[in-house]
Amino acid sequence: MTVREQYEITELGILSKEACTSVNEKMVHREKYEDKCPYRTDFQRDRDRILHCNSFRRLKRKTQVFLSPVGDHYRTRLTHTLEVSQIARTIARGMRLNEDLTEAIALGHDLGHSPFGHCGEKVLNEICPHGFKHYEQSLRVVEYLEKKGHGLNLTYAVRDGILCHTNKIAETKEGNIVRLADTIAYINHDIEDSIRAGILSQSDLPRDCVNVLGSSKTRRITTLIASVIDHGAYDIDFSPAIRRAHDDLKKFMFAKVYTNPAAKQEEEKAELLIRKLYDYFINNINKLPAEYKDIAKELDPDRAVCDYISGMSDSYAVDLYTELFVPKFWK
């Protein structure tokens, strides 16, 4: 018996009946057949593929809320992803669900996010005829774009969780945990970053929300995690009172931070940059890297240009814009 087979037996013995186990044939199905790994379950294998892929590494230079902030302690898309993974794993462990599946979904959930955060997503959605949603692009990344068009060949459960992490119900409890872990993470770390940036102070937070959830980031996250675990695996959600406080705090953040001119002061420049790059490559398809030229031929130029720009880090997009549009001094 292999190490993997022993672990699969262990899963069946210790996980909840609501859990998605590694022997669930539908959920571990891959589009292209592969022999099983003797040491890792299918979901452990998916986690490792995501960790080692190019798109994951680029997250370290992609905006979370504040565009290219000066300072080492502001979140990036990568640190956000790691925080989502930690929160999701804690919930999965507390509910005896599949921690490996949960971690794989969490690590892959934002692989398709555009440069410059939701500002970049909004612009690409406006100018690309196909539209653009980061969760759909994350699925496209793992199914097709990674490994020069071969994709990562992930299991069905991980792909479903990635696609559904924003506003859909996933087919697994683990996928629905990641959807809640995402919002727990970004609301609370965005509060911390906003206080660091001087946009908020602790006293600005709604008193009713603080009284229910806690006065510090640690207490709020603990309260929210505990609420999901205590609510039970039948319906992955917060308790009603915690849900109301969470939703009110989220509304507060949209009103005071996510649409705050101080946090968004560079977004007009970022929008212009993406529009200029998009227009340039639509009119100069031959300037695209080889794999994106192939997409333009196989599908269409808009799909290829959108794929190329959405995969860029913030710094790469700025450097490329400078190379293409800013005059160089004669040396």
N, C-alpha and C positions, 0 to 999 in steps of 0.2 A: 504494500500500500504506500502511495506517495505521500509526501508532506501535505500537498494540496488536498488529497482525498481524506487524510486524517482531520484536516482543518474543516473541511466541509461537513464531516460527521459531527465535529464539535459545535459548529453553527447550529445544526439541527437540534442539538441537545440543549443549548443555552439561549437561543434567540426566541423572541416572542412569536406566537403564531401569526402575528401581523407583519412580521419581518419578511423582506425579500431575501431569500437565501441564495447561495452561490450554485445551488443545484436546480434552480428554477429555469427550465429550458427556454421558455419564452424570453425571460429577462436577461439571460446571458447570451442570447443569440447575437451573432456577428454577421454582417452582410457578406463577408468573405470568410470561408471556413479556415480555422487554424487549429493545429494540435494544441491540446491543453498544456499549460505550464506545470511541471512536476512540483513546483514549490509554492506558487501563488495561485489564489483563486482568480476567477475572471475579473472580479471587481478590483482586487489588488493590482492586477495587471493593468487595468484601465487607469487607475490612479497613477501608476508609475509612468505610463505613456504620456499622460497629461503633464506631469512634473518635468519631463525631459523634452517637451516639444518647444519649438521656437516661439510660438504665440504666448506661451506661459512666461517666458523670459522677458518678452516685450512689455508685459504688464507693469514692470518696474518703472517704466518711463511714460505711463499713461495717466492722465488726470483722473482723480476721484471727484473732488469738488472745486478746489482752488487750482487754477491753471498755473503750472510750473512755479509753485511757491518756493520762496527762498527760505530754507530751513530744513533740517534733517528729519523733523518729527511730524510733518504733515503726511497724511495718508496718500498713497498712490493706489492705482488699481490693483497692484500686487499685494500690498499690505492689507487692503480691504479683503481680497480673496482669502488670504491666510486667516484673517479674523473670522470670516464667514465659516471657513473650514473648522476652526476650533469650536465655535459656538454650535455648529451643526453636529459635530462629533459628540460633544457633551450631551446634547439632547438625545441623540441616537443611543448613546450608552445608557442614559437614564431610562429609556423606554425599551431597552433590549431589542433594538432594531439593528440593521446591518451597518455597522460603523464604516466599513470599507467602501460600500456603495455610497453612503452619505458623503464621505470624504472625496471620492472621485467626482461626484456631481458638483460639490462645492468648489473644488479646484478648477473645474472646467467651465463654471457658469458664466464667466465674463471674458472668455478667450476671444470673442468676436467684437468686443467693445472698441469703438472708434477712438481716435485721438481726441483730446480736449473734451472728454466726458460726454455728458448728455447734450452739450452744445454741438459737438461733432455729429452725434447721432441724429439730432434734429435737422441739421443742414443736409446730411446725406439722404435722409428720408424725403426732403423737399426736392432735391435735384436729381436723384436717381429714379428713373421710371419704374424700377422694380420695388421702390420703397426701401426702407432700411430700419430694422429693429435689431438691437444688439443681441437679443437672445436667439433670434433666427440666424444671425451671422455666426454666433458661437457654435451652433449646430453645423453650419456650413463649414466652419473651420475644421472641426473634428471629422466630418464626413468626407470632406473633399480637399480643402486648401492645404492642410498640413502635409508634410512629406512630399512636396511638389506634385500635388494632385492625387496622391494615393490615400490621403486621410489617415486617421489613427485606427480605424476599424474597431470602434468601441462597441460595447454591448448595448442592447436595446434599452435597458434600464437607465444607463448613464446618459445616453442620448436623449431619452424622454425627460429625464430630470433637468438637463441643461435647457432644453426648449421651454419647459414649463416653470422655470424658476422665478419669473416675474409676475405673471398674473393668470396662470392657468393651473388646473389641478393635475398633478402628475399621477401616473399609474401606480407608483409605489409610495409608501409612507415616507421613505427616505427622501424621495424627491420633494415632497411637501415640507419636510423639515428644512431643507435648504432654502425654500421660498421664504420661510419665516426667519431663518438665521440671517438671510441677506438683509432684511429690513431691520432686524435687531442690531446688526453690526453697523449699517451705514447711518442710521439715525443717531446712535450713541457716539460713534467716532466722529461724525460730522459736528455734533455739539462740541466735542472736545477741541477739534480743529478750529471751529468758529470762535470759541473762547480764546484760544491761542492767537488767533488773527485779530482779536479786538472787535469782532462783529457782534458777539454776544457776551454777556456776563452771566455768571451763575444765577444771579437774582432775576434775570429776564425770563427764565424758564417758567412755564405756567405752573402756578402753585398747586392746582388740583392734580396735575400729572406727577409732580414731584412727590406729593403726599402719598400717591398710590404706588409709584414705581421706584422712588428713591431719589436722594439728593446728589448722588455721585454716579459716574459711569458704571462702576463696578456693581453698585446696588441695583441700578436699573437693569443691567444685563442679567444679573442673577435672578431678579424678580421675573423677568420675561422668560428666561429659560425654565425656571421652576413652574411657571404657569403652563407652558406647553407640555412639560412632562406630566404634571398633575392632571391636565385636561384629558390625557389618555390617547392611545394610538388609534382608536376608532375614528376620531375626527381630529386631525392635526391642526390645532389652533390654540389661541390664548383663551383663558376664561373670559366671560362677558365683561366683567369690570376692568380687567387688565387690557382687553381689546379696546375698550373706550378710551382708556388713558393713553395707550399706544397710538391710536388713530389721532387723538387730539394733539399729541406731541408731534406727530408727523405733519399735521396741518400747520402747526406753529413753525416748524422748520422750513416748510415750503414758503410761508409768508415772510419769514424773517431772514432766511439764509439763501435758499435755493433760487430765489428771485431777487436777492439783495444786490443793488448796483455795485457795492463794494466788493462782493465776491465774484461778480460777473463783469467787472470793468474791462477785462481783456477779451471778452467773448466776441465782440464785433470784429476784432482783428482775426480771431481764430476762424470765424465764419467766412470772412473774406479769403483767408488763406486756403481753406478747403475748397471754396468755389473756384478760385483761380487754378488750383492744382487739378481739379476735376475737369475744368474747361480745357486746360492745356493738354491733358492726356487723351481726352476724347478727340481732340484735333491732331494728336500726335501718337497714335497707337503704337507706332514703331519704336517709340521711346520707352515703352513699358518693358519690365524684365520679361525674360523668355516665357516663364510659366503663365504670366498674365496675357501675353500675346496669344498663347494657346487658348485661353479662356475666351478671348475676344473672337477667335475664329470658331470655336466650338459653340459658344452661346451668342454673346453680342458684346460690343465695346463697353456699354454702360455697366454690365455685370463685371467685366474685367477691371474697369477703373474703380468701381465701388469696392471690389475686393482688395485692390491694391492700397487704396487710401485708408480704408477701414483698418487694415493691418498695421499701419504706421504707428510708431510711438510719437508722442508730442514733439520730442526733440528732432527726430528724423524728419517729420513733416516741416518743421521750421527750417532745418538745414537745407532740405530739398527746395523749398520755396525761395530761400536766399540764393541758392545756386541758379535757379531758373530765372528769377525776376529782379534781383538786386544787382546793379552794375558793379563790376570789379574794377578796382583802380589799376592802372597800368603800372607794371613793375619794371 
